[in-house]
Amino acid sequence: MTDTATLAAWDRRHLWHPFTQMADWLAEEPLVIAEAEGTTLVDTRGRRYLDGVSSLWCNVHGHRHPALDAALGAQLARVAHSTLLGLANVPSIELARALIEIAPPGLTRVFYSDAGATAVEAALRIALQYHQLRGEPARTRFASLVEAYHGDTLGAVGVGYSETFHRLARSASATRRRSIVSWPARSRPPCG
């Protein structure tokens, strides 16, 4: 493995970190994670940390879970990735069927997304298209909460807003220009 000082220098030179004030990030020594197991992250110096946010909600079952690692290895032995754009694949079909079997009545389709922000983008697009196909093209407004976070893609930024991270994208947000309704901050649940 490359030494910690070199990794820190490369990080500072080559990476933009999402939702991170880069001036603050560059002022301190970066925390560089080298490995993980269960709920523990280990940095390049061997220090251990509780992964209290499940690597930002993407790893809710822990790192290096034996059953998940085995399933991933088995899938990689067949095919690493196959798009659903004009194709179908065995795992996506089987998982969709299993999800529909446990979904509430009336839900009969699955749409896959690779991240929360892109899921929000897809949901916005599906909602707009639904109303257009029903002959209601004027229904283009979305409700949102003040200081809500729905992701970092342009549409997701448009239905949520955090001054620190979104102020520069606000004017470009297509959905924000569509008169999004923001509920007052007092309506938000308390944050801890």
N, C-alpha and C positions, 0 to 999 in steps of 0.2 A: 504494500500500500504506500502511496505517496505520503511524505511526512506532513505533519499538521501545519507547519508554517507555510509550506508551498501550497497546500490546499487552501489556506486562508487567503494567501495572495491571489491565487487563481479565482477564488470566490469573489473577492473585491473587484477584480479586473473584468470578470466575464459574466457575472450573474446579476440579474435584477430579481429581487425577492418580492413576491406578491404581498400587497397590503403591509409593506414594511417601509418606514421612512428611511430611505437609503442614507441620508446624512447621519442619522443615528446609528444605523447598522455599520457604517464604515468607521465610526468613531470608537468602536469596541472590537474586541477579539471575537470572531464568529464562533458559535457553537456548532461544531461539525460532527454529525452523527455518522458512525462507521458501521454499526450493526444494531440488531435488536432481537429480543426474544420475549414472547408474552407481552406484558405491559411495560417492559423495560427497554429504554434506548441507551446505547453506549456510545460515548463520543470517542474521538481519535486518541484521547489521552487515557481512555479506560474508565472515565467517570460514568456513573450510572444515573439515569433519570427516569422518573415515572412518566410514561407517555399519557398524560392526563386528558389529552384531546384526541386520542386514537389516531394520531398523525392526521389531524384535521378531519375526523369523522370517516376516514377512508379505511380504517383498520379496526373495526369494532370488535373483532374476535381475537385480537392480539397479533403480534408479529410471529412469524414462523410457526403457525399453528399446524401441527402434523397432518391433520385431515385436509386442510386447505392446501398445504404445500404438495401433498400427494396428488390431489385433484388437479392442481396447476401443472405439475410435472406430467401427469397422464395426458392432459389436454395439449401441452406443448409437444408431446411425442406424436400427436396427430396433426395439429395445425395451431399456430400461435394466434392468428387473427384472420377472420374473414368478414368482410363488410356485409351489411344487410342492404346495401344500395344495389338492388337488382339481383341479389342472391339470397339464399337462405342457408342456414347451417344447423347441424344436429343439436349442439348445446343450446342455441337460442330458442329453437322450437321446443325442445323438451322442458326447458326452464319456463317458458311462457305457458305451456300447458299446466305445469305444476303450480304456477302462481295463480292462474285462473281458477284452478280447483279450490283454492283457499280464499279467493277474493270475494268481496260482497256480491250478492246477486246483481246482475245487470252489467257488471264489468266483464267484458269479453275479449279485450285486446291488451297487449303489452307493448309499450314503446320503450326501448332501451336508450340510455344516455350514459356517457362516460364520466360525468361529473354533475354536481349540483347546479352550477351556473348554466351548463348546457341543457339540463333538464328544465330549468326555468325558461330558457329561451324557447325550447320546444313547446312547453305548456302555453306560453304567450302566443306563439304562432298557431298552435292548434285551436286555442280559444278564438283568435281573430278569424281564422279560416272557418271555424264552425259557424260563427255568426254571418260571415259573408255568404256561405253556402245556404244558409237559412233565409237569405234575402234581407239581412239586417247589416248592411255594410257600414252604417254609422256607429255601430257598437264597437268602439275602439278604445274605450277608457278602462283603466285598471285602478283598483284601490291599493294603497300601500300604507305602511306605518312609517312615521318619521323615524329616522335613524335605523331603519330596517336594512338587513343585509340579505341579499338573495344571490349573490355571486358577482363575478368581475367581468362578465361579458356585457356588451352595451345594453342589451334589453334588460338583463338582470339589474344592472346599475339603474336603469330607468324606472324600475318599480320599487327600488329601495334607495336609500340615500344615507351616506355617512360623510359628513363634511370633510373629515380628514382624508378620506380615500377617493371620494367621488367628485369633488368640486370641479376638477378640471374636465371631467367627462360629461358633466351635467348639460352643457349647451349642445353637445353632439348627440345626446341620447334621443333616439327617434321616439321611444315610448313616452319620455317625459314631455316631448312636444305635443303629445296626444292628450294633454290635460289630465294627467294622473291625479287622482284624489289622494291626498295625504291626511291621515287621521292625526289628531293632536297627540303630542307626546304623553299627556296624562292618560291616554287610553292604552298605553303600552303596559305590558306586565312588568312588575319590578325586576330589576336586574340585580344579581348578587355578586 
